[in-house]
């Protein structure tokens, strides 16, 4: 049940965010490491605005926030989403110069598995970076919570539809974006 609402949160969040990648399909059939998935069709794009990156963060937080809203708890299922949100926020603040408090600066982040031997910035700057990353993630979480609170009925309908389909052994709990779009679900 939690997986269905988690994926429904991603799906609904993606529909209502101006800059989110278009939703292709959503499923609660386990695949690879995940128990379900909401698959988006990424745009062929190389430059991103702050607004686009923010909406991507919100879409990634949609599953965890849906769990929070519908079950009053969160699970470990959104760990990969949180990792991606944190990486995006760090990149925006540290590499892309998208923090008013830090200004127009860019520092290299270590690659995965690589240690940062010597920081090219002070401890005060490192602390400010941490604060800005946390502020950005809190802001994305608050925006996601607000949107999914307003669109709770749609999340519930998508979640129930995924659960309903999974109860029929022969029917995979897989829907295309068109079949679950709010315009189809809401009379």
C-alpha positions as CSV (number, residue, x, y, z in Angstrom):
1,X,0.0,0.0,0.0
2,X,2.8,2.4,0.9
3,X,4.6,1.8,-2.4
4,X,1.4,2.7,-4.4
5,X,1.0,6.0,-2.6
6,X,4.7,6.7,-2.8
7,X,4.6,6.3,-6.6
8,X,1.4,8.2,-6.8
9,X,3.1,11.1,-5.0
10,X,5.8,11.2,-7.6
11,X,3.3,11.0,-10.5
12,X,0.9,13.7,-9.2
13,X,3.8,16.0,-8.2
14,X,5.2,15.6,-11.8
15,X,1.9,16.5,-13.4
16,X,1.5,19.8,-11.6
17,X,5.1,21.1,-11.6
18,X,5.8,23.4,-14.6
19,X,9.4,22.2,-15.1
20,X,9.2,18.5,-14.2
21,X,10.0,15.9,-16.9
22,X,6.8,14.4,-18.5
23,X,5.6,11.3,-16.8
24,X,5.7,8.2,-19.0
25,X,4.4,5.4,-16.7
26,X,4.0,4.5,-13.1
27,X,4.1,1.0,-11.6
28,X,4.2,-0.9,-8.3
29,X,5.6,-4.0,-9.9
30,X,9.1,-4.5,-8.3
31,X,11.9,-3.7,-10.7
32,X,15.7,-3.9,-10.0
33,X,16.3,-2.3,-6.6
34,X,12.9,-0.5,-6.3
35,X,9.5,-1.8,-5.3
36,X,7.8,0.5,-7.8
37,X,8.7,3.3,-10.1
38,X,7.4,6.4,-11.8
39,X,9.2,6.7,-15.1
40,X,9.7,10.1,-16.7
41,X,10.7,11.0,-20.2
42,X,13.7,13.2,-19.7
43,X,14.0,16.2,-22.0
44,X,17.1,16.5,-24.2
45,X,18.5,19.5,-22.4
46,X,22.0,20.5,-21.2
47,X,21.3,23.8,-19.4
48,X,19.0,24.1,-16.5
49,X,17.5,27.1,-14.6
50,X,17.1,27.2,-10.8
51,X,13.4,26.8,-11.3
52,X,13.9,23.6,-13.3
53,X,16.3,22.2,-10.8
54,X,13.9,23.1,-8.0
55,X,11.0,21.4,-9.7
56,X,13.1,18.2,-10.3
57,X,13.9,18.2,-6.5
58,X,10.2,18.5,-5.7
59,X,9.3,15.7,-8.1
60,X,11.9,13.5,-6.4
61,X,10.4,14.3,-2.9
62,X,6.9,13.5,-4.0
63,X,7.0,9.9,-2.9
64,X,8.3,10.6,0.6
65,X,5.9,13.4,1.1
66,X,2.9,11.3,0.0
67,X,4.0,8.7,2.6
68,X,4.1,11.4,5.2
69,X,0.7,12.8,4.3
70,X,-1.2,9.5,3.9
71,X,0.5,7.3,6.5
72,X,1.9,9.9,9.0
73,X,5.3,8.2,8.7
74,X,8.0,7.7,6.1
75,X,9.9,4.6,5.0
76,X,13.3,3.8,3.8
77,X,11.9,3.5,0.3
78,X,12.7,7.0,-0.6
79,X,16.5,6.8,0.2
80,X,17.6,7.0,-3.4
81,X,15.3,10.0,-4.0
82,X,16.8,11.7,-1.0
83,X,20.3,11.0,-2.2
84,X,19.5,12.6,-5.6
85,X,17.8,15.6,-4.0
86,X,20.8,16.1,-1.7
87,X,23.2,15.8,-4.7
88,X,21.2,18.3,-6.7
89,X,21.0,20.8,-3.9
90,X,24.8,20.5,-3.2
91,X,25.5,21.0,-6.9
92,X,23.3,24.1,-7.1
93,X,24.9,25.7,-4.1
94,X,28.5,24.6,-4.4
95,X,29.1,24.2,-8.1
96,X,26.5,26.3,-10.0
97,X,26.7,29.5,-7.9
98,X,23.0,29.5,-7.3
99,X,23.1,30.8,-3.7
100,X,22.6,34.5,-3.0
101,X,24.4,34.2,0.3
102,X,27.5,32.5,-1.2
103,X,27.5,34.6,-4.4
104,X,28.9,33.8,-7.8
105,X,31.4,31.1,-6.8
106,X,32.0,27.6,-7.9
107,X,33.9,24.8,-6.2
108,X,34.4,21.3,-7.4
109,X,32.7,18.5,-5.6
110,X,34.6,15.3,-5.1
111,X,33.5,12.4,-7.3
112,X,31.8,9.4,-5.7
113,X,34.3,7.4,-3.7
114,X,36.8,10.3,-3.9
115,X,37.9,12.1,-0.8
116,X,38.2,15.9,-0.7
117,X,41.8,16.2,0.6
118,X,42.1,20.0,0.8
119,X,39.1,22.3,0.7
120,X,39.6,25.5,-1.4
121,X,37.3,27.4,1.0
122,X,37.2,28.3,4.7
123,X,35.3,26.5,7.5
124,X,32.9,29.4,7.6
125,X,32.2,29.0,3.9
126,X,31.7,25.2,4.4
127,X,29.2,25.9,7.1
128,X,27.3,28.4,5.0
129,X,27.2,25.8,2.1
130,X,25.7,23.3,4.5
131,X,23.1,25.8,5.7
132,X,22.2,26.8,2.1
133,X,21.9,23.1,1.0
134,X,19.6,22.4,4.0
135,X,17.6,25.6,3.3
136,X,17.1,24.6,-0.3
137,X,16.0,21.0,0.6
138,X,13.6,22.4,3.3
139,X,12.1,24.8,0.7
140,X,11.6,22.0,-1.8
141,X,10.0,19.8,0.9
142,X,7.7,22.6,2.0
143,X,6.7,23.3,-1.7
144,X,6.0,19.5,-2.3
145,X,4.0,19.2,0.9
146,X,1.9,22.2,0.0
147,X,1.2,20.9,-3.6
148,X,0.4,17.3,-2.5
149,X,-1.8,18.6,0.3
150,X,-3.8,20.6,-2.2
151,X,-3.8,17.6,-4.6
152,X,-4.4,14.9,-2.0
153,X,-7.5,13.6,-3.8
154,X,-5.6,13.0,-7.0
155,X,-2.8,11.2,-5.0
156,X,-5.4,9.0,-3.3
157,X,-7.1,8.2,-6.6
158,X,-3.8,7.2,-8.3
159,X,-2.7,5.2,-5.3
160,X,-6.0,3.3,-5.1
161,X,-5.9,2.7,-8.9
162,X,-2.5,1.2,-8.6
163,X,-3.5,-1.0,-5.7
164,X,-6.7,-2.1,-7.4
165,X,-4.8,-3.2,-10.5
166,X,-2.2,-5.1,-8.5
167,X,-4.9,-7.2,-6.8
168,X,-5.7,-8.8,-10.2
169,X,-2.9,-11.3,-10.6
170,X,-3.0,-11.1,-14.4
171,X,-3.0,-7.3,-14.7
172,X,0.3,-5.6,-13.9
173,X,0.0,-2.5,-11.8
174,X,1.3,-0.4,-14.6
175,X,-0.3,2.6,-16.1
176,X,0.7,5.1,-18.8
177,X,0.7,8.7,-17.9
178,X,-2.4,9.3,-20.0
179,X,-4.5,6.7,-18.2
180,X,-3.7,8.2,-14.8
181,X,-3.6,11.9,-15.7
182,X,-5.8,14.1,-13.4
183,X,-8.0,15.1,-16.3
184,X,-8.9,11.4,-16.7
185,X,-9.3,10.7,-12.9
186,X,-11.3,13.8,-12.1
187,X,-14.8,13.9,-13.7
